Amino acid sequence: MDLSRLRIEYESIGLSKADLAPTWHEQLAAWIDAAVEAELPEPNGMVLATADADGGVQSRIVLLRELTDAGLVWFTNYDSDKGRALAANPVASITFSWLGLLRQAHVAGPVQRISDAESDAYFAGRPRGSQIGAWASAQSRVVADRKTLNDAFDEQERRFDGQDVPRPDDWGGYRLAPTMVEFWQGRERRLHDRLRYVRSVKGDWEIVRLWP
């Protein structure tokens, strides 16, 4: 397969500063809404990249579960690969890719755990199967086979039979507070539009255009 010849020509109406919302989170919400309206799969799916204490980088797709001016929230096991990396090096970057709209968004900044109360509230609203799965899975650890995983789930299902499932102590949410948010719109001749919200020295947000 000759990947060097695999390409498409991007065509869109483009993106200017005048098109952007006053705040980065309003703009990101608008693009997620557009992806939902376009019926793109997993419109809130995002590639989360972390680096551990030794500089080893990993990326994976997680789901955005909350978006406010304070940042972006997702949930996971604290002892997973991403959780251990964030404990050692609490910064991350996030990329959204909506190829059906020729759009991407990039976010970077420090990460903190959200409060136990916030994690409890989210966990309580999860489907019961997902709640039990959080107890059953030693996320990112080696498992012998699928039967071992299914058996672990069945054991926890019996454990919580007839009662509410509480949130495990090792499971909860993280919030990335952006220092940079970039919006990318594919354009013809690879002259893409890249507009970035950045923090000024005074702490205010400003928008700059980048070379593609």
GIUR-V468540 format. One record per residue. PSI is psi in radians with two decimals (none if undefined). D_FIRST is the distance of its C-alpha to the first C-alpha in whole Angstrom. Layout:
PSI_D_FIRST, PSI_D_FIRST
This chain:
2.17_0, 1.61_4, -0.38_6, -0.36_9, 0.05_9, 1.79_9, 2.72_13, 2.78_16, 2.14_20, 2.34_22, 2.20_26, 3.01_28, -0.14_32, 3.13_32, 2.23_34, 2.93_37, -0.63_40, -0.38_42, -0.32_39, 2.61_40, 2.81_42, -0.52_45, 2.70_43, -0.67_40, -0.56_40, -0.69_41, -0.75_38, -0.72_36, -0.68_38, -0.70_37, -0.61_34, -0.75_34, -0.70_36, -0.65_34, -0.65_31, -0.82_33, -0.61_34, -0.04_31, 0.67_30, 2.55_27, 2.45_27, 1.08_28, -0.35_30, 0.20_31, 2.42_29, 2.50_28, 2.04_26, 2.14_29, 2.28_29, 2.84_31, 2.35_32, -3.04_35, -0.44_38, 0.07_36, 0.10_33, 2.19_30, 2.40_28, 2.62_27, 2.62_26, 2.84_26, 2.22_26, 3.04_30, 2.27_32, 2.24_35, -0.23_38, 2.41_40, 2.01_40, 3.12_43, -0.28_45, -0.38_45, -2.88_41, 2.33_38, 2.39_39, 2.98_37, 2.57_38, 3.13_37, 2.26_39, -0.42_40, 0.17_39, 3.02_36, -0.78_33, -0.64_34, -0.75_37, -0.67_38, -0.74_36, -0.52_38, -0.62_41, -0.54_40, 1.47_39, 1.00_40, 2.72_37, 2.91_34, 2.67_31, 2.43_30, 2.23_27, 2.42_27, 2.00_24, 1.33_25, -0.48_22, -0.37_23, 0.11_26, 0.75_24, 2.59_26, 2.76_26, 2.44_29, 2.37_30, 2.48_33, 2.60_35, -3.13_38, 2.73_40, 2.43_40, 2.68_43, 2.53_44, 3.02_46, 2.74_49, -0.66_50, -0.72_51, -0.75_48, -0.69_46, -0.77_49, -0.74_49, -0.78_45, -0.66_45, -0.44_48, -0.03_46, 2.69_43, 2.58_42, -0.69_44, -0.69_41, -0.63_40, -0.83_43, -0.66_43, -0.60_40, -0.57_40, -0.60_43, -0.52_41, 2.18_38, 1.34_38, 2.36_35, -0.09_33, 2.76_35, 2.35_34, 2.45_35, -0.78_35, 3.07_34, -0.60_34, -0.70_37, -0.72_38, -0.83_37, -0.69_38, -0.69_42, -0.69_42, -0.80_42, -0.67_44, -0.78_47, -0.57_46, -0.71_47, -0.67_50, -0.70_51, 0.28_51, 2.21_52, 0.21_55, 2.81_54, 2.60_52, 2.04_49, 2.84_50, 2.28_47, 2.59_47, -0.45_48, 0.40_44, 2.36_42, -2.89_43, 2.76_41, 2.62_40, 2.19_41, 2.16_39, 1.84_41, 2.48_39, -0.21_40, 2.36_37, 2.12_35, 2.42_33, 2.23_32, 2.21_28, 2.12_28, 2.40_25, 2.93_26, 2.70_25, 0.39_24, 0.36_23, 1.15_27, 2.68_27, 2.23_30, 1.94_31, 2.26_34, 2.26_36, 2.16_39, 2.66_40, 2.28_44, 3.01_46, -0.41_49, -0.05_51, -0.07_49, 2.85_48, 2.42_45, 2.74_44, 2.25_41, 2.66_39, 2.41_36, 2.62_33, 2.52_31, none_28
